[in-house]
Amino acid sequence: MTEPNSGPDSGGSLPDQRRPTPGEAAPGVVHRGSFGAHGSGDTSGFGGLVRRPWSPVPAERPYGGYFDEVADALIEAYPAFDEAVTKVVIDRGELTFEVRQEHLVDLCRTLRDDPALRFELCSAVNGVDYIGTPDRLHSVVHLTSMTYRRRLRLETSVPVEDPHIPSITGVYPTADWQERESWDMFGIVYDGHPALTRILMPDDWEGHPQRKDYPLGGVPVQYKGATIPPPDERRNYS
């Protein structure tokens, strides 16, 4: 019998989704009843599905494909690589460097300018909320090498109490509106951004709607009574 998620089209090693045995639950994870029910025991795994904390296993050499070439070139071009990169993850065919925030801008500049790397394009900056973890807010930078047709991700994490990450707009101008979206939705503060204002929600919106602890219902309609000011009274973006 084929094990779950082990078939040829599974895309690699996916998280095990079997219902855990009583002693198999992840440490520190408290399950509760489905649909907000309480006192009925653990029904969160009904149907054989369970929620497991996301904790990718560090990759080991050889990474495979062009990943080793990228890692070797970055190690040579950035002497502080071992200090800057805390973990290398390969998951679902993607290479991710988890980096310390104080090295993020310099790493981006090296990845863009070094002849062996040439990651010229920042195609996206995404926010993620891994609620329940110490540094729950993650900022993920997606880079593309137009020269070598390669992709790479840089991931930086910060606690919700101090959600500051350096802006990379000085290296990749395309990160401008993308960092604004991550600020708007997740509350990640990108220090050095030229105009870190909301981009999807109104300027006076309270909270960050894509955080996992943002209420899904019972929120007052903040748009009520909203008006559009005349052009000469609107805020300037510079």
C-alpha positions as CSV (number, residue, x, y, z in Angstrom):
1,M,0.0,0.0,0.0
2,T,1.4,3.4,-0.9
3,E,2.1,5.7,2.0
4,P,0.3,9.2,2.0
5,N,2.1,11.9,-0.1
6,S,4.7,9.5,-1.4
7,G,3.5,9.1,-5.0
8,P,5.4,10.2,-8.0
9,D,3.2,13.4,-8.4
10,S,3.4,14.4,-4.8
11,G,6.1,17.1,-5.6
12,G,8.5,15.9,-3.0
13,S,8.2,15.2,0.7
14,L,5.0,16.8,2.0
15,P,4.0,17.2,5.6
16,D,2.4,14.0,7.1
17,Q,-1.4,14.6,7.4
18,R,-2.3,11.4,9.2
19,R,-4.3,11.6,12.4
20,P,-1.6,11.4,15.1
21,T,-1.6,8.8,17.8
22,P,-2.3,10.0,21.4
23,G,1.5,10.4,22.1
24,E,2.3,11.9,18.7
25,A,1.0,15.5,19.1
26,A,3.5,18.2,18.7
27,P,4.8,19.6,22.0
28,G,3.2,22.8,23.1
29,V,0.3,22.5,20.6
30,V,-3.1,22.6,22.3
31,H,-6.0,21.2,20.2
32,R,-9.6,22.2,20.7
33,G,-13.0,21.3,19.3
34,S,-14.0,22.1,15.7
35,F,-16.1,25.2,14.8
36,G,-15.3,26.9,18.2
37,A,-16.9,24.2,20.3
38,H,-15.4,23.5,23.7
39,G,-15.6,20.6,26.2
40,S,-16.1,18.0,23.5
41,G,-12.5,16.7,23.4
42,D,-10.1,17.0,20.5
43,T,-12.0,17.0,17.2
44,S,-9.6,19.2,15.3
45,G,-8.3,16.1,13.4
46,F,-11.7,15.0,12.2
47,G,-11.4,13.4,8.8
48,G,-7.7,12.5,9.4
49,L,-6.3,16.0,9.0
50,V,-4.3,17.7,11.7
51,R,-2.6,21.1,12.0
52,R,1.1,20.8,12.6
53,P,3.5,23.7,13.3
54,W,5.5,24.7,10.3
55,S,9.1,23.9,11.0
56,P,11.1,22.9,7.8
57,V,14.1,20.7,8.2
58,P,17.4,22.4,7.3
59,A,18.7,21.3,3.9
60,E,22.0,19.3,3.6
61,R,24.6,19.3,0.8
62,P,24.3,18.5,-2.0
63,Y,21.2,20.6,-2.5
64,G,20.8,19.6,-6.1
65,G,20.2,21.5,-9.3
66,Y,21.6,25.0,-9.4
67,F,21.1,25.5,-5.7
68,D,24.7,24.5,-4.8
69,E,26.1,26.9,-7.4
70,V,24.1,29.8,-5.9
71,A,25.1,28.9,-2.4
72,D,28.8,28.6,-3.4
73,A,28.8,31.9,-5.3
74,L,27.1,33.7,-2.4
75,I,29.5,32.3,0.1
76,E,32.4,33.5,-2.0
77,A,30.9,36.9,-2.6
78,Y,29.6,37.6,0.9
79,P,32.2,36.7,3.6
80,A,29.7,37.0,6.5
81,F,27.5,34.3,4.9
82,D,27.7,32.0,8.0
83,E,26.7,34.8,10.3
84,A,24.0,36.1,8.0
85,V,22.2,32.9,6.9
86,T,20.8,30.9,9.8
87,K,19.2,28.1,7.8
88,V,19.0,26.8,4.3
89,V,15.6,25.3,3.4
90,I,14.7,23.4,0.2
91,D,11.0,22.6,0.0
92,R,8.7,22.0,-3.0
93,G,11.6,22.7,-5.4
94,E,12.4,26.1,-3.9
95,L,15.6,27.4,-2.3
96,T,15.2,29.6,0.8
97,F,17.9,31.3,2.8
98,E,16.6,32.3,6.3
99,V,18.6,35.4,7.1
100,R,19.2,37.8,10.0
101,Q,17.6,41.2,9.4
102,E,20.8,43.2,9.9
103,H,22.3,41.4,6.8
104,L,19.2,41.6,4.6
105,V,20.1,44.7,2.6
106,D,23.7,43.8,2.0
107,L,22.8,40.3,1.0
108,C,20.3,41.7,-1.5
109,R,22.9,44.1,-3.0
110,T,25.4,41.2,-3.3
111,L,22.8,39.0,-4.9
112,R,22.0,41.7,-7.4
113,D,25.5,42.9,-8.3
114,D,27.8,39.9,-8.1
115,P,28.5,38.6,-11.7
116,A,28.0,34.9,-10.6
117,L,24.6,35.6,-9.0
118,R,22.8,38.5,-10.8
119,F,19.4,38.3,-9.1
120,E,18.3,41.5,-10.8
121,L,14.6,41.3,-10.1
122,C,12.6,41.4,-6.8
123,S,9.4,39.8,-8.0
124,A,7.6,39.8,-4.6
125,V,7.8,40.6,-0.9
126,N,5.2,38.6,1.1
127,G,4.2,38.7,4.7
128,V,3.4,35.5,6.7
129,D,2.1,35.0,10.2
130,Y,3.2,31.8,11.9
131,I,1.1,32.4,15.0
132,G,2.3,30.6,18.1
133,T,6.0,30.9,17.2
134,P,8.5,33.3,18.9
135,D,9.2,35.3,15.8
136,R,5.8,34.8,14.2
137,L,6.0,37.5,11.5
138,H,8.0,36.5,8.4
139,S,8.9,38.7,5.5
140,V,9.8,36.7,2.4
141,V,11.7,38.2,-0.5
142,H,11.4,36.5,-3.9
143,L,14.3,37.1,-6.2
144,T,14.7,36.2,-9.9
145,S,18.0,36.1,-11.9
146,M,17.1,37.3,-15.4
147,T,20.7,36.4,-16.5
148,Y,20.7,32.8,-15.3
149,R,17.0,32.1,-15.1
150,R,17.1,31.2,-11.4
151,R,14.9,31.9,-8.4
152,L,15.7,32.4,-4.7
153,R,13.9,33.4,-1.6
154,L,15.2,35.3,1.5
155,E,13.1,34.9,4.6
156,T,13.4,37.2,7.7
157,S,11.4,36.8,10.9
158,V,10.6,39.2,13.7
159,P,8.5,39.1,16.9
160,V,5.1,40.9,16.8
161,E,6.2,43.1,19.7
162,D,9.1,44.5,17.6
163,P,8.2,44.0,13.9
164,H,11.0,46.0,12.3
165,I,12.8,44.8,9.2
166,P,15.1,47.0,7.0
167,S,13.5,48.1,3.7
168,I,15.1,46.8,0.5
169,T,13.6,49.5,-1.7
170,G,17.1,51.1,-2.0
171,V,18.3,47.9,-3.8
172,Y,15.1,46.8,-5.5
173,P,12.6,49.7,-6.2
174,T,9.9,47.1,-7.1
175,A,9.7,46.3,-3.3
176,D,8.1,49.7,-2.7
177,W,4.4,48.8,-3.0
178,Q,5.0,45.2,-2.0
179,E,6.5,46.2,1.4
180,R,3.5,48.6,1.8
181,E,1.2,45.7,1.4
182,S,3.0,43.6,4.0
183,W,2.8,46.5,6.4
184,D,-0.9,47.0,5.7
185,M,-1.9,43.3,6.0
186,F,0.6,42.1,8.6
187,G,2.0,45.1,10.4
188,I,5.6,44.5,9.4
189,V,7.5,47.8,9.7
190,Y,10.0,48.3,6.9
191,D,12.6,50.8,8.3
192,G,13.8,53.2,5.6
193,H,10.9,52.8,3.3
194,P,10.2,56.1,1.5
195,A,6.4,56.2,2.3
196,L,5.2,53.3,4.4
197,T,1.5,54.0,4.2
198,R,-1.5,51.6,3.8
199,I,-2.1,50.5,0.2
200,L,-5.3,48.3,0.5
201,M,-7.0,49.6,3.6
202,P,-7.9,53.2,4.5
203,D,-5.3,55.2,6.2
204,D,-7.2,55.2,9.5
205,W,-7.9,51.4,9.5
206,E,-7.2,49.7,12.8
207,G,-5.3,46.5,12.9
208,H,-3.7,44.3,10.2
209,P,-6.3,42.0,8.6
210,Q,-4.1,39.0,7.6
211,R,-2.7,38.4,11.0
212,K,-3.9,35.1,12.3
213,D,-5.3,36.6,15.5
214,Y,-7.3,39.2,13.6
215,P,-11.0,38.5,14.3
216,L,-12.9,36.8,11.4
217,G,-16.3,38.2,12.5
218,G,-17.9,40.7,14.8
219,V,-15.7,43.6,13.5
220,P,-17.4,46.9,13.2
221,V,-17.7,48.1,9.6
222,Q,-14.9,50.6,9.5
223,Y,-15.8,51.8,6.0
224,K,-19.1,53.3,7.2
225,G,-19.3,57.0,6.6
226,A,-16.1,57.0,4.5
227,T,-15.7,59.9,2.1
228,I,-13.3,60.7,-0.7
229,P,-11.6,64.1,-0.3
230,P,-11.1,66.4,-3.3
231,P,-7.8,66.0,-5.1
232,D,-6.2,69.1,-3.6
233,E,-6.8,67.7,-0.1
234,R,-5.6,64.1,-0.7
235,R,-2.3,63.0,0.8
236,N,0.8,63.2,-1.3
237,Y,2.9,60.2,-2.1
238,S,6.6,60.9,-2.7
